[in-house]
């Protein structure tokens, strides 16, 4: 199990390789990263047998930016028939696992394999349970089988509390018909990704206020209104009438980069298409000056050196807050509903 497999958005394999290589060097785990363009995954092949385990032990998955899912293990070739016997033999050295996910890569070939996985899961699960390799225990590692084809699979494991929230890192969110745009799913996914579900009632309550910069037509405003917040929507474009009819939205046709609230608000969200440095500066101002307590902002990525640019901006934010002597938690992730962008969540800690 000397290989670390990492799922990602197609086209971002290079960013995953850069990110995991940097962490491996810091943790002194020898090896090399590789990723084929548009394959929706990358691999870090470790020089030592325990390298992948050391990498996963030294990192928190939710702190990684570009990977959607990860697992340590190795590839196994499967025959056309009796695949289960080969899998059971290959799993002999693996620990007993507490759950099972069958995954594919987020490509057209992967989508075609999905039906095979659905049919194969029940008999495999039964065989693994009978062999004592799978028990119902959420504290034990998860067994992650990622199928490259019907004849090749990556047998991987990940710790129960250190992996993606959903299979392949893809949330199954339903688009609400009353929402004015599909961008609403980005903010909903951000809630799931950055805020523990048991804290939603406290940190996303109907007693709070929010600001949506670049709001039109209201996809992100919809999520704030859905939580019962009073929202100030900032955009020169029109807002959906259904949102204005709620009585919870004030629409101001002003510049989102210069407008500031008269009183601090609980939330600021922003999906303005602009250079990432400019949106990062918004975060620095709103959080740094105490204009909001928490913020979710998208950073549009350049065509090249995307991981390096994200790291540069995050470091700039850390240094700015340190200079102001305020504590801020900073998280950044390329969400499933992101495209050429990443989503940042910042929370001001203390007073």
C-alpha positions in Angstrom: 0.0 0.0 0.0 2.7 2.5 -1.0 0.5 4.6 -3.4 -1.8 7.5 -2.4 -4.6 8.0 -4.9 -6.3 11.4 -5.1 -9.5 12.2 -7.0 -9.9 15.7 -8.4 -11.8 17.8 -10.9 -10.7 16.9 -14.5 -8.0 19.3 -15.6 -6.6 19.9 -12.1 -4.3 16.9 -11.9 -1.2 19.2 -12.0 -2.5 21.2 -9.1 -3.0 18.0 -7.0 0.5 16.9 -7.9 2.0 20.2 -6.8 0.0 20.2 -3.6 0.7 16.7 -2.4 4.4 16.9 -3.4 4.8 20.0 -1.3 3.3 18.3 1.7 5.3 15.1 1.1 8.5 17.1 1.1 7.5 18.9 4.4 6.7 15.5 6.0 9.9 13.9 4.6 8.0 11.2 2.7 10.0 10.2 -0.3 8.3 9.5 -3.6 6.9 11.2 -6.7 3.6 12.5 -8.0 2.1 11.7 -11.3 -1.2 12.6 -13.0 -2.5 12.3 -16.6 -4.3 15.3 -18.0 -8.1 15.2 -17.7 -8.0 11.8 -15.9 -9.6 13.3 -12.8 -7.0 11.8 -10.5 -3.4 11.9 -9.5 -1.1 9.5 -7.6 1.8 9.9 -5.2 4.0 6.8 -5.4 6.0 6.4 -2.2 9.5 5.0 -2.1 8.8 3.3 1.3 6.1 0.8 2.1 4.7 3.0 4.9 5.0 6.3 3.0 1.3 6.7 2.0 0.2 5.9 5.6 2.6 8.5 7.0 1.3 11.1 4.5 -2.3 10.5 5.5 -1.4 10.5 9.2 0.5 13.8 8.8 -2.3 15.6 6.9 -5.9 16.4 7.4 -7.9 15.8 4.3 -10.2 18.8 4.9 -7.1 21.0 4.8 -6.2 20.0 1.2 -7.4 22.3 -1.5 -7.6 20.4 -4.8 -8.1 16.7 -3.9 -11.8 15.6 -3.7 -11.0 12.2 -2.1 -8.0 10.1 -1.2 -7.0 6.5 -0.3 -3.8 4.6 0.2 -3.4 1.2 -1.4 -2.5 -0.3 -4.7 -4.0 -1.4 -8.1 -5.2 -4.9 -8.7 -5.9 -6.5 -12.0 -9.2 -8.4 -12.2 -10.3 -11.3 -14.3 -13.5 -11.2 -16.3 -15.2 -13.7 -14.0 -14.8 -14.4 -10.3 -13.6 -10.9 -9.5 -14.6 -11.3 -5.8 -12.2 -14.2 -5.1 -9.3 -12.1 -6.5 -10.3 -9.1 -4.4 -10.6 -11.2 -1.2 -7.1 -12.6 -1.8 -5.7 -9.1 -2.4 -7.4 -7.8 0.8 -5.7 -10.4 3.0 -3.1 -7.9 4.2 -5.7 -5.1 4.7 -7.3 -4.3 8.1 -10.9 -5.1 8.8 -12.9 -2.1 7.6 -16.1 -0.5 9.0 -17.6 0.7 5.7 -17.4 0.3 2.0 -17.5 2.8 -0.9 -17.3 1.8 -4.6 -16.0 4.8 -6.6 -15.0 5.8 -10.1 -13.2 8.8 -11.5 -15.2 11.9 -12.6 -14.8 11.2 -16.3 -17.1 9.9 -19.1 -15.4 6.5 -18.7 -16.1 6.7 -15.0 -19.8 7.5 -15.5 -20.1 4.4 -17.7 -18.6 2.3 -14.9 -21.2 3.5 -12.4 -23.8 1.0 -13.4 -21.3 -1.8 -13.0 -20.4 -0.6 -9.5 -24.1 -0.5 -8.5 -24.6 -4.1 -9.6 -21.3 -5.3 -8.1 -21.6 -3.7 -4.7 -24.2 -6.0 -3.1 -22.5 -9.3 -3.8 -19.1 -7.8 -2.9 -20.4 -6.4 0.4 -21.9 -9.9 1.2 -18.6 -11.7 0.4 -16.5 -9.2 2.4 -18.8 -9.5 5.4 -18.7 -13.3 5.2 -14.9 -13.2 5.1 -14.8 -11.0 8.2 -13.2 -8.1 6.3 -16.2 -5.8 6.6 -18.1 -5.0 9.7 -20.6 -2.2 10.6 -18.3 0.1 12.6 -18.0 3.8 11.8 -14.8 4.1 13.7 -12.9 1.6 11.6 -11.2 2.6 8.3 -13.3 2.8 5.2 -12.6 0.5 2.3 -12.5 2.5 -1.0 -12.5 0.6 -4.2 -11.9 2.9 -7.2 -12.6 1.2 -10.5 -10.5 2.3 -13.5 -12.3 -0.3 -15.6 -14.1 -3.6 -15.0 -10.7 -5.2 -15.1 -8.6 -2.8 -12.9 -9.4 -1.4 -9.4 -7.5 0.6 -6.8 -7.9 -1.1 -3.4 -7.6 1.7 -0.9 -8.4 2.6 2.7 -8.8 5.8 4.5 -9.4 6.6 8.2 -13.1 7.2 9.0 -12.5 10.7 10.3 -9.9 11.8 7.7 -11.5 11.6 4.2 -14.2 13.1 2.0 -17.7 13.6 3.3 -19.2 11.9 0.2 -18.2 9.1 -2.3 -15.7 10.6 -4.8 -16.0 13.9 -2.9 -19.2 14.6 -4.8 -22.2 15.8 -2.8 -25.7 14.7 -4.0 -27.4 18.1 -3.7 -30.8 18.7 -5.3 -31.2 22.0 -7.1 -34.2 23.8 -5.6 -36.6 24.8 -8.3 -37.4 28.1 -6.6 -33.7 29.2 -6.6 -32.9 31.8 -9.2 -29.6 30.2 -10.5 -27.7 26.9 -10.2 -24.9 28.8 -8.4 -26.9 28.4 -5.2 -25.5 24.8 -5.0 -22.0 26.2 -4.6 -22.9 28.0 -1.4 -25.0 25.1 -0.1 -22.0 22.8 -0.7 -19.8 25.3 1.2 -22.1 25.1 4.2 -21.7 21.3 4.2 -17.9 21.5 3.6 -16.9 24.1 6.1 -19.5 24.0 8.9 -20.3 20.9 10.9 -23.9 20.0 10.4 -24.6 20.1 14.2 -23.5 23.8 14.2 -25.8 25.0 11.5 -28.6 26.1 13.8 -26.1 28.2 15.8 -23.9 29.6 13.0 -26.6 29.9 10.3 -29.6 31.0 12.3 -32.6 33.1 11.4 -31.5 35.8 13.9 -28.5 36.6 11.7 -27.8 39.2 9.0 -25.9 38.7 5.8 -24.5 40.5 2.8 -24.2 39.1 -0.7 -21.7 40.9 -2.9 -22.4 40.5 -6.6 -25.7 39.0 -5.8 -27.8 39.1 -9.0 -29.9 37.2 -9.7 -29.8 35.8 -6.2 -28.4 32.2 -6.2 -26.4 32.8 -3.1 -28.9 35.2 -1.5 -31.4 32.3 -1.8 -29.3 30.2 0.6 -29.1 33.0 3.2 -32.9 33.7 2.9 -33.6 29.9 3.2 -31.9 30.1 6.6 -34.2 33.0 7.6 -31.5 35.7 7.5 -32.0 39.4 6.7 -29.9 40.0 3.6 -28.5 43.0 1.9 -27.9 42.1 -1.8 -25.3 44.3 -3.5 -25.4 44.3 -7.4 -26.2 46.6 -10.3 -28.1 43.8 -11.9 -31.7 42.7 -11.0 -32.7 40.3 -8.2 -35.3 37.6 -8.6 -38.7 38.8 -7.6 -39.4 35.7 -5.6 -36.5 36.7 -3.2 -37.6 40.3 -3.0 -41.2 39.1 -2.2 -39.9 37.4 1.0 -39.4 40.8 2.7 -36.0 39.6 3.9 -33.9 41.2 1.1 -32.7 44.8 0.6 -31.3 45.3 -2.8 -28.7 48.1 -3.3 -27.4 48.9 -6.8 -23.9 50.0 -5.8 -20.3 48.8 -6.2 -19.6 45.6 -4.2 -15.9 46.5 -3.9 -16.5 49.8 -2.2 -19.7 49.5 -0.2 -19.5 48.8 3.5 -22.4 48.1 6.0 -23.1 50.7 8.7 -23.3 47.9 11.2 -21.3 44.6 11.3 -23.1 41.6 9.9 -22.8 37.9 10.6 -22.1 36.7 7.1 -20.6 38.1 3.9 -20.7 36.0 0.8 -19.3 36.9 -2.6 -19.2 35.2 -6.0 -18.0 38.2 -8.1 -16.1 37.2 -11.2 -12.9 39.2 -10.7 -9.2 38.7 -10.3 -8.5 36.5 -7.3 -6.3 39.1 -5.6 -9.1 41.6 -5.6 -11.6 39.2 -4.0 -8.9 38.2 -1.4 -8.5 41.9 -0.6 -12.3 42.0 0.1 -11.9 39.1 2.6 -9.0 40.9 4.2 -11.1 44.1 4.6 -14.4 42.5 5.8 -12.9 40.1 8.2 -10.0 42.3 9.3 -12.1 45.3 10.0 -14.8 43.3 11.7 -17.5 44.0 9.1 -18.6 40.4 9.3 -18.0 37.4 11.5 -17.8 34.7 8.8 -17.4 34.9 5.0 -17.5 32.6 2.0 -15.8 34.0 -1.1 -14.9 32.4 -4.4 -11.4 33.1 -5.9 -11.3 32.7 -9.7 -8.1 31.0 -10.7 -5.5 32.1 -13.3 -4.7 29.8 -16.3 -1.3 28.7 -14.9 0.3 28.2 -11.6 -3.1 27.9 -9.9 -1.9 26.1 -6.8 0.9 28.6 -6.3 -1.5 31.6 -6.7 -3.9 30.2 -4.1 -1.1 29.6 -1.6 0.2 33.1 -2.2 -3.2 34.6 -1.5 -3.8 32.5 1.6 -0.4 33.4 3.0 -1.2 37.1 2.3 -4.4 36.8 4.3 -2.7 35.0 7.2 0.0 37.7 7.4 -2.5 40.5 7.2 -4.6 39.1 10.1 -1.4 38.4 12.1 -0.4 42.0 11.6 -3.8 43.1 12.9 -3.4 40.7 15.9 -6.7 39.0 15.2 -7.4 35.2 15.1 -9.1 33.9 12.0 -9.6 30.4 10.8 -9.0 30.0 7.1 -10.2 27.1 4.9 -10.0 26.7 1.2 -11.3 24.0 -1.1 -12.1 23.5 -4.7 -15.7 22.3 -4.3 -17.5 20.0 -6.7 -19.7 22.9 -7.9 -16.6 25.1 -8.5 -15.1 25.3 -12.0 -12.0 27.5 -12.5 -12.1 28.6 -8.9 -11.8 27.7 -5.3 -14.0 28.6 -2.4 -12.6 30.2 0.8 -14.3 30.2 4.2 -13.1 32.6 6.9 -14.3 32.9 10.5 -13.2 35.5 12.9 -12.4 33.9 16.3 -12.9 35.7 19.6 -13.9 39.3 19.8 
